[in-house]
Amino acid sequence: MAAEHQIKVPAVYLSLGDKELRIKNALMKTVGDCIIKQEEILSAAGIDTILEWNKGNHFQHNNLRTAAGIAWLLR
């Protein structure tokens, strides 16, 4: 579990598609809940963290989402 491990970076960018919360697959539906919990854990540990919700599902616009994450981390 993430809460049991010390993170060793100063900042974390999290990104997920907004369709993840409405997906029919029960296992994949937990991804949204898990990433929200991860953001809470990181923020509570004092890690500079952002969670961005993007249009679409897990596999859409990967190049743009990756670029946004890199740009955010380099700010």
N, C-alpha and C positions, 0 to 999 in steps of 0.2 A: 504494500500500500504506500502511496506517495507520502502520506503524513509521517511515515516511519523512517524516511530517508532525508538527509540534509542535502539541499540543492546547493550546487557550487558555482552558480552563475549569478550575475547581478540583475539580469532582466530576462523575462520570458514573454514571447508573443504567442498567443493561442488564437486559433482561427477555426471556425466550423460553419458549415452551411446551415441555413435556417430550416431546411427541410429535414434535418436530422431529428428534430423534436417531433415530427409528424409521420415518421416512417412506420410501416406496418411490421417490419421485422423486429421482434422483441429484443434480441441481443443488440442490434444496431441502435435501437431506440435508447439504450442506456448510455450511449456515447455522449449525448447532450448533458445528461445529469452528471456524468463523470467529469466532463470538462469544466462545468460550473463549479464542482467541488474542488477540482484542481486549482482553479483561479482563486478560490477562497483560501486554500492551503498556502499557496504561494504568497498571496497578499498578506496573510496573517504572519508569515515568516519575514516580512519586510522586503520581499523581492518585488522589483518594479515589474508589474504584470499588466497585460491588456488581453482581453478576450473580445475578438471581433466576430460578429455574426455576418455572414455573407449570403447573398442570394444563391439559392440552389442547393445541391447536395454535396456530399463528401468529395466527389471527383470532378466538380466543375470549377473552371477557372484556376487550376492549380498554379499556373505560372504567375498570374496576377497576385494571387494570395501569398505565394512565396516571396515575390518582389516586395509586397507591402510589409511582410514580416521583417525582411532584411532592412528595408528603409526605416522601419520603426526602431529596430535594434541599433541602427547606426546614427540615429538622431542626436 
